[in-house]
Amino acid sequence: MTPLESILQERGIKKTWLAKKVGVSNGTMTRLCSGESKPTIDVALKIARVLGTSIEELWGHLIDERTLD
């Protein structure tokens, strides 16, 4: 389960509601939640703001820490 899916489940938020709030299709939101797709920075910011969290909390696990040195 991805961090985005976990947060939605913990808070009882439906993917369809979040998709509408951030202006993406339900299919796009499903792919973002499953990790099949990665969001644009614009969509990532909108999702983080709507959920009151950070992009790092939602997608930080995708960063390869070794490349940051």
N, C-alpha and C positions, 0 to 999 in steps of 0.2 A: 504494500500500500504506500502510495506517495504521501509526502507531507501535506499536500493540498487536499487529497482525499481524506486524510486523517482529520484535518481541521474541519472540513465540511461535515464529516460524520459526527465528530465530537459536539459540534454546535447545532446539529440538526438542520443544516442548510442544504437545500436542493441545488444540484448543478444547474438546473434550468433557471432558477432564480438568479444565481450568480452570473450565468451567461447573459441574461437580460440586463442586469445591472452594469456589466462591463462592455456590453455591445458586441458580443460574439455569438456565433450560432451554437446551438445545443451540441452539435457534433464536434465543433472545435473545443468546447468546454470538456466534453467527454474525453477527447484525445489529450488535452492538457492534464486532466485529473489522472489519467492512466499512465502518464509519462510517455505516451506515444509521440507527442509533439511538445516542442518547447515554445513558450510564448515570446512575442516581441517584447521589447522593453516597455512599450506603451501599455500593452495588455497586462504584463507582469505588475507594473506600478498600479494600475487600476484594481487588479485583484487584491494586491496587498493592502491598498487603501480601504477597499470595501470590507475586507476581513480584519482590518486594524492590526496588521502584522507587517513583517518585512519581506522583501524579495529573498533575502538570505534564508529566512526561515522556510520559505516555500520551495526555493530552488537551489539553495546553497550546497546541497549534497551533490550537485552536478559539477561543481568547481573542482578541478584537479589541483589540490593544494601544492603539489610539486611544481606547478608552473608559476606559482606566485613568488618564488624565491628570487 
